[in-house]
């Protein structure tokens, strides 16, 4: 079942006709015949109209327009997002060559894409080709002049690493200390039906090895990897997935890297499919049912499926479990919204949640021990706190009851108390700007250590949802401070990333070097190793970046809903946009949502402090040479600045347009600034393919999105001037 259709305002378009927008956003990225079929016209018309708009022949390879299928294969989330407010379902499926099942899978299985898109499909009119009027042709010609001016001469989307290198590798184990990362390109859907050499190419594995990474993790679904008795159709292809997983494990082993599977198990079943297993039904909500983990049959399934998997796929590093989260693994997996239609399990409702969470972990630990004594269970203790309604005593008791072979993974900054601009709040996770660990995390570490458990800290290193569209944020010293704080707690093993942050940057090298010898680590020598004669000046610049980043107005709302995620790719309008912001996706004008706990004036003020310090850092960095590492650092620094600046500008724009006449001149200036930084960002997209990419969202934007934004800001400036006194 697809997302419900909802009538909402549609964004203002730059081109005279919507079919032109379809061509502009998709030509060269989607096959021309699919575009023609979508618009119900001939291929020749699509090619001719693309040329009219300033786009070269998709077969030419000029200006980065050369169709090769990679966007449809590796950037389909970007394609869906770019057409979500443009095409109705049927035309979207035609464009992507999807049926309902495929689109449903992508929406609901690709890391909450349904939530990111707003949990609904905008009602869009059918878009078909109709000839342009003479006036529309003239308007298009003027737009084409601008497009040809700004569209990069070359673009290198997806060309991240030297994927064809055949350099011989000597396997070097990086010690017993775990440094675990999510592969930079690893899909968040069904990765084991995809060629693993596409998302973990040799070049990337070699870089990970050089930078001390000894573990990569990926999403797994047990029903797709082992026989699943409750719905055998889900496990029909499990032998294929196991074969592919074994190949991946063996490839990674050449680099001293173990593969870990991230599991939310056992999963729920739709109520209408539970059939003869109704006696196992536990908590139900919204037509879904947990399999009650107090039933021996469910525990036996989990044990058998895990043991069988690890007995047959040799060399797996282990599993990462999560037992209190958005995905149910037992009847007490979460504190459900009061508006959710819930029927609590009559058995588990009498149990504290921690009992269920511990039971799941311990069953998995026994299964892995019986299958492969070297495989490890990393219990991710996200939500084992007051955030999920746990008392501190329950957290302590749960950790004490964990199997002694389990490693405890704790979110370092969980419930860390912070204050920005006089506004006090607490962090849940995903912060680099506020180094942990928090008091509750220290307590969890201490409890685990006293219970004889090894501990890992879950942190973010390269980037976080604070600013996720560049490969890494140049804030080494903040990350080092976090590592030093953890070292004081006796913790030097790390889950380094969520799905974002897996780029093989110098940051990973710093973490590896520090974790191997914390007390001997010298930050100045490390800068010299990385940046040579420019080490001192680079470190000076990084201090500015760190100082500015500490002012970031952190809160879960700006973290997820603020414009800085898509940055300049957010389309603006002088008319009110009544749509709500969505998670790491569309921002619209919904600035009250992304401010979170911050008053407007404080939010803007915090950004001004951040941007001022960041500008000083960029100026300092400009005094260094352009060695490859420094050139990369400069691009990341400026790109991060542009994303922060765009957030700041859109917040002011959305606020000021409520009183258009009062702020007319300020709005015009904001539009000009946004246009200028969009042009600057566009220049970086062609230099570094990693800009704008995050594996669970694919590209947040591409060169077309940025050119369209430039055209739009120009259009809005004209609209603002039209019929008004000169500004």
N, C-alpha and C positions, 0 to 999 in steps of 0.2 A: 504494500500500500504506500503510495507516494504522499508527500506532504500536502496538506490542504491548501486550496487556492484562496487567496484573500485579495480584495480590492484595496489597493493603496496607491498613493501618488507615485507616478513613475518619474525617474530623473529626467531633467531637461537634456535634450540631445543637441550636439553641435551641428550635425549635418541636416540638410533640408528634409531628407526622408529616412525613416528608420532602417530601411533595407540597406542604405549606405553605411549606417553604423554597424550592421551585421557584417558587411563585407570588410569594413575597416578593421574591426576587432578580430576577424577570423581568417582573412586572406593570407595564405602562406603558412598558417598554423593548422588549419583544417583543410582537407583536400577540396579542391575547387568544385569537383562534381557534387560533393555533399552540400557545399554552400548553395550551388545552383538548385539542387533538389529541394533544399530548405526554402529558398525564395521562389521556387516554381518558375525557373527560367533556364535558359541555356548557359552552358559553361562559357561560351564566347561573350555573353552579356556580362557575366561576373568579371571576366578578365578585362573587358573593355571599361567597365565602370571602375574597377580597381585602378586601372591606368589613369582614368579621368581624375581620380582622387589623389594622384601622386604616388601610388604604390607601383613598383616595378613588377614585371612578369614574375609570377611565383616560381617559374622554372629557371630564372636567370641567376639566382644566387646573389644578386645585387641588393644592397641595403638590407641585408639580413633576411630577405624574403626568398626562401627556398624551401618549398614543402618537402619534408622527409618523414613525416609521421611522428616525429618525436613529441610534439605537443599533445597529440591525441593519446600517446602512450604514457608519457611521463609528466604532462602538464594539464591533465584533464580537469583537475580541480580549478585551475585558473580559467579554463574555457567555460566551465559551468558558472563560475562567479561572474565572468564578463558578460554572460548572456542571460543571467538569472532574471534581471529586470528588463529584458529586451524581447525574449521569445517565450511563447507559451510552451507548455510541456511537449506537445506533439512535435513542434518544430525543433525544440531543443534535442529531443531524441533523434530526430532526423539528422540534425547537424552532427551529433556525436556518434550516430549509428548505434544507439542503445535501444534495447527493449525495456519494458517496465521493470523486469527483474534486475537488469544490470544497473539501471538508474537508482532503483531502490537500494541495491547493495552499496553503491557508492555513497548515497546520501546518509545511510544509517551505519555503515561500517568504516568509513574513512574518517576516523577520529572526530566524531561529533560534527560532521559537515552540516547535518540538518540543523543543528543549533547555531552554527556560524552563519548560516544563510537566513536565520530568523524563525525557523520552525514553520515556515509557510512558503508557498510559491506565489509571488505577485501575479495578479491577473494581467496578462499582457495581450494586446490585440494581435491577431495573426499578421505577420509581416511578409508581404510578397512584392516582387519587383513590379514597378510601374514606371514608365518613361518619365524623365524629368522635364519640367517646363523650361522655357528659355531662361527665365529668371533663376530657376534652381540650378541650371547649368552654369550660369555666370557666378552664382554664389559658390558652387563647388569648385570652379576654377580658382577662385581667390583662396579657398581653403587648401587646394592642392599646392599652391605656391608656398604656403606656410608648412605644409606637411613635408614637401621636398626639402625645405630649409632645415627642418629639425629632426627628421627621421635619421637615425645614425647610419653611416655608410656601411657599417658591419655590426653584427650582433652575434654573440657566441653563447646563446642560451644552452644550458645543460653541459657545456664543455668545461667541467670543473677540474678534472685531473687528467694526467697522462694515462688514459685508460688502456693504452696499447703497449705499455712498457713491459718488457720481458726480463727485466733485471733479475739476476739470481738473488735469492733471499736466504740469508742465514738465520735460522730460527733462534731468537734470543728471548728467553723467558725474562720477564721484567720482575722477577721475584714473586713472593707470595702476596704482597700487598696489592689489593684489587683496585684497579682504576678502570671503571666501567663507563661506557659511553653508548649513546644511541647513534647508529650509523647516520652520517650526514644526509645520505640519500635514501635510507631504508624506508620503504613504504609503511604506512600505518594501517593498511587494509590487509589483503591476503597476499603477503609477500612471498609465500612459499609456492605460488604458482607463477612467479615472475623469475626471470633469469637473474640469479644473485650477482652475476658479474656486472649487471647494469647498475645495481645500487651499492654493491661493495666491490668496486673494481680493484685490480691489483694496485693501481697507483694510490688509492685511498688507504688500503690495508698497509701498504709500505709506509705511508706517512704516519699512520697510527702507531706502527711498530717503532718508528724513529722517535715518536713523541711519548713513548712509555705507556701506551694504552694496551691493556692485556685482556679486555673483555668488551664485547659489543652485545647490546640487547635489542630485542625486537619483539613486537606484539605476536602472541600466539593464541590459538583457539584450540582447546583440547579436543573438542568434538570433530575438528578437521585433521587431527594428528593421531587419533586413536579411535578404535571402534566405539560408537556412541549408541548404546542400547535404547535410549529414550526416543531417538529419531534417527534411525540408521541412514536416512538420506543425507544427513549432514556430514557423514564420515565416508561417503562413497569413494572419495579420492584420497583418503589418508595415506595409502601406499606411495602415491606420487609425491605428496608433500613430504613424507619421511625421506624419500630418496633425494629430493631437492635439499632438504635440511642436512642430510649427511654430507652431500657435496659441499654445502656452505661451511659446515663444521670442519671438514678436511682442508678446505682452502684457507680458512682463518688460522688453522693450526700451524700452517707453514710460517706464520708471522708471530707465533707465540700468543695468539689471541683466542680466547674461549667465547663461545656463543651461549647467551642466556636468553631464555624465553620468558616474556612478561605475561603472566596469566591472571585473569579474573575467573576463578573456577571454584565450584561448579556453576555453570551458567543457568539462567532461568529458561523456562519454556513458555510459549504462548499457551494460555489456558485452553484454547480450542484444539490444541495439539497434544495435550497431556494424556488423553485417552486412557489406556489400561494402567497408566502410572498415576492415576488420580490419588491413590493412597499415599503417594510421596509428596503431594502438593502441600506447600507451606504458605508463607505470606504471599498474598496476591495483591496486585495493583494494576490498574489500567489494562486489564486483559492479559497480564503476565503473572507467572507463578514461579516462586523459588522452589527448588527441590530441597525439602527439609533435611538439613544435615544431621539432625538427630535420628534419622532413619538409617539403619545399618546398610540398607541397599544403596543409598546415596554415597555413604562413606566408602563402601566397597568399590563402587564404580570409580570414584576419584583415585583410590589407591591403585586399582588394577590398570586404569588408563595411564596414569603417570608411570607406574613401574614398567608397563609394556613399552611405552615410548622410550624411556631411558635405557631399557634393556636392548632395544633394537637400533637406536641411533647412538653410535659410539662416540664418546668424546665431548658430549655436551657439557658446558660449564655448569649449568643448573637452571633454576627458575627464580624469577622475581615474583613474589605474590603480592597482591593487594586485596585486603579483605574488608575495608571500610571505604567505599567509594561510590561513584555514580553507577557502576555495574555490580549487580548483586551477586554475591557468592554464598550467602546464607540468609536466613530469614530476618536477621537483625543487622543487615549490612549498612544501613544508613538511617539518618533522621529524615523521614519523609515530610515533604511540605504538607501542611494541614489541609490543603485543598485536594490532595491526592486521594483518590478512592482506594483505601487500603483495608484489607482484611488480614489482621495479624494471625500468624500461625499459632494455634492454640497451645502447642508444645513450647515453641521458642519464645513466645511472649512472656513466659515465666523465667526465662534465662537472661542474664545480663549479656550484652552484645559481645563482651570480651571473651566469654566462654566459647561462643561460636567461632569467633575470629581465630582463637588459639587452636581450636579443634581442626579447622581447615588446614592451617599451617603444619600441625603435627602429623596429620595423615599424609600430607605430601612429603614431609621429611622422612617418614618411615618408608614410603614408596621409593624415594630416590636412594636411600641407604641400601635397600634390598636389591636395587637394580644396578647401582654404580656408586661405590663408596666415595668416589672423587667428586661427584656432582654435588652442588651446594644449593641449599634453599636460602634465598635472601628475602626475608620477610620485610616488606616495605610497610612501615608502621604509620603511613599517612592516615590521618583520621583517628588514631588511637589516643585522642585527646578530647578536651572539652568541646572542640569544634564538632565532633560527632556525639556529643552528650556524655562522654566518659568522665567519670570522676578520676582524680589523680591516683587514688588508691586502686582503681580498676586498671589503669595503665600500668601501674607497678606490678600488680598481681598477674596481669596478662603476660608481661615480659618474663616474669619468673616461671610461668607455666609452659613457656615455649620449649620445644625439644632442644637439647643442648648442642645439637649439630647445626642448628639454625643460626644464620647471621642476621643481626638486627640492623635494618636500614632506616635511619631517622631523618626526617626533613630538618635540616639544620636551623633554618630561620622560623620554624613553626611557632606561631603565637609570639613572635618577637615584638616587643613594645617599641614604637617609634613615635617621633614628634617632628613634624615638618610645618614650618610657618605657624607654629602655635597650635596645630591640629594634631591631636593624639589618636593613634590607631594601632592595630595589631596586624602583623603579616600572617598569611597562611603559608605561602611558599612563593617560589619564583622570584626571588630578589637577589640581585648582585649589589645594588646600591646600599643595602643594609646588611653588612656581614653578620652572620650568626656566630655561634649557636645561641638560641634563646634559653631561658631558664628551664622551660619544660623539656627542651631537647637535652640539656645538660643532665637533667634528672633521669631521662630515659637512657642516656648513655651510661650513667652511673649504675642504674638498676640492671641494665644488661651486662655490664662488666662484672658486677658483683654476682650475677647469676652464671657467669662463665661463658657468656656469649661474645663472639667477635662483633664489632660494630663498624658500620659504614655510615658516612654522612651523605645524604642526598643534597647536592648543591647545584647551582648553575655556574658555569665557568665562562664560556665564550659569550653567550648572550642569554637573555631571558625574555619573557613577555613584556618586560619593561621597554624593550626595543629589539625586535626579533628579525628584522628584514636585512640585516647585514651579518656577515659571517662571524664577526666578533667585535665586541666593544673594547676599545683600548684603555681598559681600567685594571691593568695588572695588579696594581698595589692594593686595590680593594679586595681582589680575589686572594692575594697573599695574606692580607689581614685576616680574612676568613679562615684560611688554612692554619695560620698561627693560632687563632682562637680555638680551633678544633684540636690542634696539637696539645694545647694546655689541658684538654679533656682526655688526652690519650687516644685520639682518633686520627688515623692517617690513611684510611681507606675510604674511597669515594665512589658513589654513583654520581658521575659528573654532569649529567644532563637529563632533561626530559627529551622529548622528540627534537627539540631545538637545541642548538649549541654543539653539534657534532663536527663542526668544521675543523680540519687539522691545522690549527693556528699555533703560534708560539705560546699561547696561554697553556695549552696542554703540556708542552715541554716544561714550562715553569712548575706546573702541578706535579709532574713526574719527578723532576729533580728535587723539589722540596719534600715530597712524601718519602723518598728513598733515604734522605738524610736531613730531617728537619732542623736539627741543631747546628748543622754545618752549612746550611744554605745561606748564600750571600747574594742579595738582590742586585747589588751594583755589578758584581761579576757576571750575573746572569744577563743583565742589560748589555754588558760588553760583549758577551758571547753572541747575542742576537744582533746587535746594532753597531758593533765595532766602534769606530771613532766618534760616531754620533750618539753613543750611549747616554752621555750626560744630558744632552739636549733633548733626547727622546724621553728620558725619565722625567725631566722637567715638564714636558708637555703632558705626559701621562698624569702627573700630579694635578695639573689643571683639570684634566678630564675627570679624575676621581673626585676632586673638590666639587665640580659642577654636578656630577651624577648623584652625590650625596644629598643634593637639594631636590631630586626628583620627587614629585608629589605622589608618593606610593600609596596605593589603596587598591583593593580588588577591582573597583569600577574603572579607574583610569588604566589599570593593568590590562583589562580585557576589552574595554569599550571605547577607549580614546582613539582619536584619529591617527596617532603616531604609528600604528601597525602598518596600515597601507599608505600612510603619509600622503605624498602628493598625488597618489592615484585616486584618492577620494574626490568624487565629483561634487561641485558646489552648485548652488542656485541662489538667485536673489529672492526667489519665492520661498515661502515657508515649506520646509520638508517635515512632514508630520510623522515620518517613519521612525521607529526606534532603532537605536544603535544595536549591533549584534556583535557577538564575541569574536575578537580579532578579525573583523571583517568590515562591514559597512558602518560608517559613523553617522552620516546624515547631519542634521542640526541638533541632535539630541544631547546638547552639551550638559544639561542638568544631570543626565545619567553618568556621563564619564567624569564629572567632577567628583562624584562619590561624596566623601565627608568634607571636601574642601569648598569653602565659599569661592565664588568666581574670582574675586580679587586676590585671594591667597594662591589659588591654582596658577593664575597668570604670573603672579609675583615669583613663585617658586621656579617657574620656567624661565623667567628673566634672569634669575641667579644662575640657573643651570647653563643657559645659552651664553651668558657673559663669560663664565669660566671656560666653557668649551671653545669660544672664539679665541681666548688667550692661548689655549692649548694648540689650536690649529695654526695660529700665527707662529708659535714657538716651533712647531713641527716643520713649518715651511723653511726654517733655517737649516734643515738637514739635507743630506744628499738623497738621491733617488735610487738607492739600492733596491732590489726586488722586495725585500721584507719591509723597508721603509715606505716604498710606494704603496704596497698593500695596506700598511698601517694608516697612511694618509687618506686613502680611499675610504677605509672603514670609519675613520674619525669624521670625515666630512659627511659621509652618508648618514651616520648616526645623528650628526648635528642637523642635517636637513629634515630627518624624520621628527626630531624633537621640535624643530622650528615650525614644521607644518602643523603639528599638534597645537602649538601655541597660536599660530595664525588662524587655524580653523575655529579654535575656541573663541577667539576675539571676533571673528567674522560671524559665527553663529549667534553670539551675544549681541553684537552691534546691529545686525540686520533686523532685530526686533524693533529697533527705532531708526529706520532707514534714513530719514531726513536729518536726524540729529547727528548721525555718524557717517554721513555720505562721503566726506573727504577721507576719513579713516578707513572706510571700507575700500575705497579706490586704492589707497596705499597698500592695504593688506593684499588685495588682488595682485597688485604689481609685485609685491614681495614673493607671493606664492608662485607667480609665473617665473620669476627669476630663479628661485631655488629649484623649481621643477626642471628648468633648462639645465641647471647645474647637475641635478641628479641624473638626468638623461645622459649626460656626458660620461658618467661613471658606469652606467649599465653596459656600455660597449667595451669597457676596459676590464671589468671583472664579472664573470658570469654568475658568481655567487651572490651578487647584490640582488636583493628582493626575493631570494629563495629561502623557503623553510619546508622541510619534507612533508609535514602534515597538512600544509596549505599550498604546496608547490610554489609557483611564483606569485607573490602578492600583487605584482604588476609586471608588465613588460614595456618595451619601448612604445608600443601603440597606446597603452594607457596614459603614459606620460605626455605623448604628443597630443592626445585628445584633451588632457587637462590644460595644456598650454593654449590650445585653441579655445577651450571653454573660458579660461580667465580673460582672454582677449575679448570674447563675446560678451562676457559679463561687464567688463569695463565699458564697452560700447553701450550696453543697455543702461548702465548707470548714468552715462553722459546724455543719453538721448532725451531731448526735450528739456534738458536742465541747463542752468547757467554753467559756464565753464568752471571747472574745479581749480 
